[in-house]
Amino acid sequence: MLPPIFETSQCILKAYDLKDEDCFIEMALDKECIRFMGGATGIEKEERALFHKCFDIYKRMDKRWFWIWGIYQNESLCGHLELKESIHTMPGELEIVYMIHPKHRRKGVMTDVCTFLKSMQATWDRRIIATVSPDNLFSLALCEKWGIDKKEVLTDKETGESYFKFVLDK
């Protein structure tokens, strides 16, 4: 099912268009994104397949909450955003996953998007969570700016790598 279209003060969140594939790939192959994005491979063919999988998800009508948006400013793709139930979420929680195109980083895009998401938690009757690598200083700062209600340390059973699970303030 297509996610709803939302306008924030600076951005529009809407389903991807096929014309956005190359810009998505620029984000998905960016070293900073690969470093912190769970599941990122850094292999162009696999990342293109992942982009096309978004359209399969749009077609599904399952009951799992899984919204995927492109983040746009002035009709131009500047980021990727997912809001979903995941292995990290408890009932009543949604996980935020995002990446920002290198040209748009540190320009307030995610601060704007997070402000909007924070305002929607009560409407959706869901708390937003984020899972963040301790090395991802920019995402840590963003979560701290948003406000952290609860913090846990999780460990990946396969890799032994630890990361934070934040339940973000309402």
DALINWO-V794781 format. One record per backbone hydrogen bond with DSSP energy under -1.0 kcal/mol. CO is the residue of the C=O (numbers start at 1). NH is the residue of the N-H. E is the energy in kcal/mol with one decimal. If there is no record, write none. Layout:
BEGIN
((CO NH E) (CO NH E))
END
This chain:
BEGIN
((6 13 -3.3) (11 8 -2.9) (12 72 -2.6) (13 6 -2.1) (14 70 -3.4) (17 20 -2.4) (18 21 -1.6) (20 24 -2.6) (21 25 -2.5) (22 26 -1.9) (23 27 -1.7) (24 28 -3.1) (25 29 -2.1) (27 30 -1.3) (30 34 -2.8) (31 35 -2.1) (32 36 -1.1) (33 37 -2.7) (37 40 -2.0) (43 47 -2.4) (44 48 -2.6) (45 49 -1.8) (46 50 -2.0) (47 51 -2.2) (48 52 -2.1) (49 53 -1.6) (50 54 -1.0) (52 56 -1.0) (53 57 -2.4) (54 58 -2.2) (55 59 -1.2) (56 60 -1.2) (65 85 -2.5) (67 83 -2.3) (69 81 -2.4) (70 14 -1.9) (71 78 -3.5) (71 79 -1.3) (72 12 -2.1) (73 76 -2.0) (76 73 -2.4) (78 101 -2.5) (79 71 -2.9) (80 99 -1.8) (81 69 -3.2) (82 97 -2.1) (83 67 -2.8) (84 95 -3.6) (86 89 -1.1) (90 93 -1.8) (92 127 -3.0) (94 129 -3.0) (95 84 -2.0) (97 82 -3.0) (99 80 -2.9) (101 104 -2.2) (108 112 -2.3) (109 113 -2.4) (110 114 -3.0) (111 115 -2.0) (112 116 -1.9) (113 117 -2.8) (114 118 -2.8) (115 119 -1.6) (116 120 -1.0) (120 124 -2.6) (121 125 -1.0) (121 126 -1.9) (127 94 -2.6) (128 168 -2.6) (129 96 -2.6) (130 166 -3.1) (132 164 -3.0) (133 136 -1.7) (135 137 -1.9) (136 140 -2.4) (137 141 -2.3) (138 142 -2.1) (139 143 -2.6) (140 144 -2.4) (141 145 -2.3) (142 146 -2.2) (143 147 -2.9) (147 169 -2.9) (150 167 -2.7) (152 165 -2.5) (154 163 -2.5) (156 160 -2.7) (161 156 -3.0) (163 154 -3.1) (164 132 -2.3) (165 152 -2.3) (166 130 -2.1) (167 149 -2.9) (167 150 -1.5))
END
